Amino acid sequence: LSSPSLPLPGSYIECNSSSMRLAQKTQHLLQKRFRDALKPAEILAGSTLATLVFAAAYGCSTFGIRYTDKTLSSLGIVVGFVMCVVATMMAVLRLRHKRPARSWIAATVLLWHALVVGTWLGNRYWWTNMVKYYTWRDMASYVNIDPDMDKGQSYMDAGTVYFKEGSYVLGDHSIAFRNGATYCVAPVVRASPQANSSTPQLQTVNGFQLPRSGTVDFWAVGTDCCGSGAFECGDASSPIARSGLRILDKTSQSMYLLGVQEWSATTGLPVRHPLFFSWVKDPIRYTEDLQSACAMDFVTRLTLCLFGSLVVSVMIHNVLKKFRVT
């Protein structure tokens, strides 16, 4: 009997070499397919562009450039809008010509979302916080105002006021005007306006004394911060607070005016030129905190935008992949 032929040693080498080449090719194809499916570079690029558009829209709507140069502020938003339009046109053209368009579609969605949300959030933060910061900075600042002697008519341009030592908010005689929210008003005084037998000042039928200025014009105010005889607006409870920042919102001013008119009718004391203030201990520190909070808010929102854009971009790519959009 003839013995079975044994394979030559070279055949093992060729077999192993072919297997290794096949494994390498398979791995290479799988990696290529994985990269083509997710397109990490395009995802990162689209997310970064969206974050830059958000930063431009939010920053131009919130920062001081909006107050100092409205034209330049609007230009930043216009540049973002142009980027959105270009991305949209590229996505449409590539789809029509059946060329890879998945990355452009994802970028278009992200850019438009960043522009709209950034502008909306920036405008809301501006009108809520920053417009008063820049307006206070441009208005006049007065010190040693005596609420018993001075009249509001002399300080109509006041933004920041420092009252004389001994001035305080007469919280026990505050009044609340309700119109959806509760608008609280309390007079700023330097001595108690309640009458007593030893004071020669003018008295009204309700037992209050008329200030030597002849009018009660300085008011500490706030929203939803009073009730049951307590006035807790701003730093009214602090014994060292005797400063105020002017209320600038026209709607709130009209509500506070109605409250003051009701107070005047109740007490019988005249109010000729009322000025409304947020009662604070340190106006400079208060405004600096507003600016610091704005910067922190910008960084926080920018970080959220970047990570949110990455997540949404991956989701868009996966959805388009299911629809066989390359």
C-alpha positions in Angstrom: 0.0 0.0 0.0 1.2 3.4 -0.8 1.4 5.9 2.1 -0.8 9.0 1.9 1.0 12.0 0.5 1.7 14.7 3.1 1.3 18.4 2.3 4.5 20.2 1.6 5.6 22.8 4.3 5.3 25.6 1.8 1.5 25.0 1.4 1.0 25.8 5.1 2.8 29.1 4.7 0.8 30.0 1.7 -2.5 29.1 3.5 -1.6 31.1 6.6 -0.5 34.1 4.5 -3.8 34.0 2.5 -5.8 33.8 5.7 -4.0 36.8 7.2 -4.5 38.8 4.1 -8.2 38.0 4.1 -8.5 38.9 7.7 -6.7 42.2 7.1 -8.9 43.0 4.1 -12.0 42.1 6.1 -11.0 44.3 9.0 -10.1 47.1 6.7 -13.5 46.9 4.9 -15.3 46.8 8.3 -13.5 49.8 9.5 -14.1 51.7 6.3 -17.8 50.8 6.5 -17.9 52.0 10.1 -16.3 55.3 9.2 -18.5 55.8 6.2 -21.6 55.1 8.3 -20.8 57.6 11.1 -18.5 60.0 9.4 -17.0 61.3 12.6 -15.0 64.1 10.9 -18.2 65.5 9.3 -20.1 65.2 12.6 -17.5 67.1 14.5 -17.2 69.8 11.8 -20.9 70.3 11.7 -21.2 70.5 15.4 -18.3 73.0 15.7 -19.9 75.3 13.0 -23.2 75.1 14.8 -21.5 76.1 18.1 -19.8 79.0 16.4 -23.1 80.3 14.9 -24.7 79.9 18.3 -21.9 81.9 19.9 -22.2 84.7 17.3 -26.0 84.9 17.6 -26.1 84.7 21.4 -23.1 87.0 21.9 -24.3 89.7 19.5 -27.8 89.6 21.2 -26.5 89.7 24.8 -23.1 91.5 25.1 -22.3 95.2 25.2 -21.8 95.4 21.5 -25.6 95.4 21.1 -25.7 98.6 23.2 -22.7 100.3 21.8 -22.9 99.4 18.1 -26.2 97.9 16.9 -25.0 97.7 13.3 -22.0 95.5 14.1 -24.2 93.5 16.5 -26.7 92.8 13.7 -23.8 91.9 11.3 -22.9 88.9 13.5 -26.4 87.5 13.2 -26.4 88.2 9.4 -23.2 86.2 9.0 -24.8 83.3 10.8 -27.8 83.6 8.6 -25.7 83.5 5.4 -23.9 80.4 6.6 -27.3 78.7 7.2 -28.4 79.6 3.6 -25.2 78.3 2.1 -25.5 75.0 3.9 -29.1 74.7 2.8 -28.3 75.3 -0.8 -25.4 72.8 -0.8 -27.6 70.1 0.8 -30.3 70.7 -1.9 -27.9 70.7 -4.8 -26.1 67.5 -3.7 -29.4 65.7 -3.2 -30.6 66.7 -6.7 -27.3 65.5 -8.3 -27.4 62.3 -6.2 -24.1 63.1 -4.5 -23.3 62.4 -0.8 -25.4 65.0 1.1 -25.8 63.5 4.6 -23.3 65.7 6.2 -24.7 68.8 4.6 -28.2 67.9 5.6 -27.1 67.4 9.2 -25.1 70.7 9.2 -28.1 72.6 7.8 -30.4 71.4 10.6 -27.8 72.2 13.2 -26.9 75.6 11.9 -30.5 76.8 11.6 -31.3 75.5 15.1 -28.2 77.2 16.5 -29.1 80.5 14.9 -32.7 80.6 16.0 -32.2 79.3 19.5 -29.1 81.5 20.0 -30.9 84.7 18.9 -34.0 83.8 21.0 -32.1 83.0 24.2 -29.8 86.0 23.7 -32.7 88.4 23.3 -34.5 87.0 26.3 -31.4 87.3 28.5 -30.7 90.9 27.2 -34.2 92.2 28.1 -34.3 90.4 31.4 -30.8 91.3 32.7 -28.4 93.2 30.5 -30.3 96.1 29.2 -30.7 97.5 32.7 -27.0 97.0 33.4 -25.9 99.2 30.4 -28.7 101.7 31.0 -27.8 102.2 34.7 -24.2 102.8 33.6 -25.3 105.7 31.3 -27.6 107.3 33.8 -26.7 109.7 36.6 -25.6 108.7 40.0 -26.5 110.7 43.1 -25.3 110.5 46.7 -26.7 111.9 50.0 -30.3 112.1 48.8 -32.5 113.1 51.7 -36.0 111.6 51.2 -37.4 114.0 53.8 -36.1 117.1 52.1 -35.5 116.3 48.4 -38.1 116.0 45.6 -38.2 113.4 42.9 -38.5 116.0 40.2 -34.8 117.0 40.8 -33.6 113.4 40.1 -35.6 112.3 37.1 -32.3 111.2 35.4 -31.1 109.1 38.3 -30.0 105.5 37.7 -28.2 104.8 41.0 -28.9 106.7 44.2 -27.3 106.6 47.7 -29.6 108.0 50.4 -28.4 109.9 53.4 -27.5 108.0 56.6 -30.5 107.1 58.5 -32.7 106.5 55.5 -34.7 103.2 55.4 -37.7 101.5 53.8 -40.9 102.0 55.7 -41.9 98.3 55.2 -44.6 98.4 57.8 -46.6 100.8 55.6 -46.1 99.1 52.3 -48.9 98.4 49.9 -49.5 95.6 47.4 -51.2 96.1 44.0 -52.2 92.8 42.4 -52.5 92.4 38.6 -51.5 88.9 37.9 -48.2 89.4 39.9 -48.1 91.3 43.2 -46.5 94.7 42.8 -45.1 95.9 46.2 -44.3 99.5 47.0 -43.0 101.1 50.2 -41.8 104.7 50.9 -38.2 105.5 51.5 -38.0 107.8 54.6 -35.4 109.3 56.9 -37.6 109.5 59.9 -40.9 107.8 60.7 -43.8 109.7 59.0 -46.2 108.8 61.7 -47.3 111.8 63.7 -46.7 112.4 67.3 -47.5 115.3 69.6 -44.0 116.8 69.7 -43.6 117.3 65.9 -44.8 120.5 64.3 -45.0 119.0 60.8 -48.2 119.0 58.8 -50.6 116.2 59.7 -53.2 114.5 57.7 -56.4 112.9 58.9 -54.9 109.5 58.8 -52.2 110.3 61.3 -49.2 110.7 59.0 -46.8 113.6 58.8 -46.0 115.4 55.5 -42.3 115.3 54.7 -40.6 118.7 54.6 -40.3 118.4 50.8 -44.1 118.3 50.6 -44.2 115.0 48.7 -43.3 111.4 49.1 -41.3 110.7 46.0 -38.8 107.9 46.7 -40.0 104.3 46.7 -38.6 100.9 47.2 -40.4 98.4 45.0 -40.4 94.7 44.0 -42.6 91.9 42.6 -44.1 89.1 44.7 -42.1 90.0 47.8 -44.7 91.5 50.3 -47.7 90.4 52.2 -49.2 90.3 55.7 -47.5 93.6 56.5 -44.1 92.5 55.5 -41.9 94.0 52.8 -39.1 91.7 51.8 -38.1 93.2 48.4 -34.4 93.4 47.6 -32.3 94.2 50.6 -35.1 95.9 52.5 -34.5 93.7 55.6 -30.8 94.8 55.8 -30.0 97.5 58.3 -27.1 98.8 56.3 -28.8 99.1 52.9 -29.6 102.6 51.9 -29.1 102.6 48.1 -31.3 102.0 45.1 -31.2 101.1 41.4 -33.8 102.7 39.2 -36.6 100.5 37.9 -36.5 100.9 34.1 -39.3 98.5 32.8 -42.2 100.7 31.7 -44.8 98.0 32.4 -43.6 97.5 35.9 -43.4 101.3 36.4 -47.1 101.7 35.5 -48.1 98.9 38.0 -46.0 100.5 40.8 -47.6 103.9 40.0 -51.0 102.4 40.6 -49.9 101.0 43.9 -48.4 104.4 44.9 -51.6 106.2 43.9 -53.6 103.7 46.1 -51.1 104.4 49.0 -51.5 108.1 48.5 -55.3 107.9 48.6 -55.2 105.8 51.7 -52.7 107.9 53.7 -53.7 111.4 52.4 -50.0 112.2 51.6 -49.2 113.7 48.2 -47.0 111.9 45.7 -46.0 114.2 42.9 -43.0 112.7 41.1 -42.5 109.2 42.3 -39.2 107.4 41.5 -39.0 103.6 41.9 -35.9 101.7 43.0 -34.7 98.3 43.8 -33.4 98.5 47.3 -29.8 97.2 47.4 -26.8 97.2 49.8 -24.1 97.7 47.2 -25.2 98.9 43.7 -21.7 98.5 42.2 -21.4 94.9 43.4 -24.9 94.2 42.2 -24.2 95.4 38.6 -20.8 93.6 38.5 -22.6 90.4 39.5 -24.9 90.9 36.6 -22.0 91.1 34.2 -20.2 88.1 35.7 -23.4 86.1 35.5 -23.8 86.9 31.8 -20.3 85.6 31.1 -20.9 82.4 33.0 -24.2 81.9 31.3 -22.6 82.3 27.9 -19.9 79.7 28.6 -22.5 77.3 30.0 -24.8 77.6 27.1 -22.0 77.3 24.6 -20.8 74.1 26.2 -24.4 72.7 26.2 -24.7 73.7 22.5 -21.5 71.8 21.5 -22.5 68.6 23.3 -26.1 68.9 22.2 -25.0 69.4 18.6 -22.8 66.3 18.7 -25.7 64.2 19.9 -28.2 65.6 17.4 -25.7 65.2 14.6 -25.2 61.5 15.3 -29.0 61.0 15.5 -29.5 62.8 12.1 -26.7 60.7 10.5 -28.3 57.5 11.8 -31.8 58.5 10.6 -30.5 59.4 7.1 -28.5 56.2 6.9 -31.8 54.2 7.4 -33.2 56.1 4.5 -30.1 55.3 2.4 -29.0 58.9 2.2 -25.2 58.9 1.7 
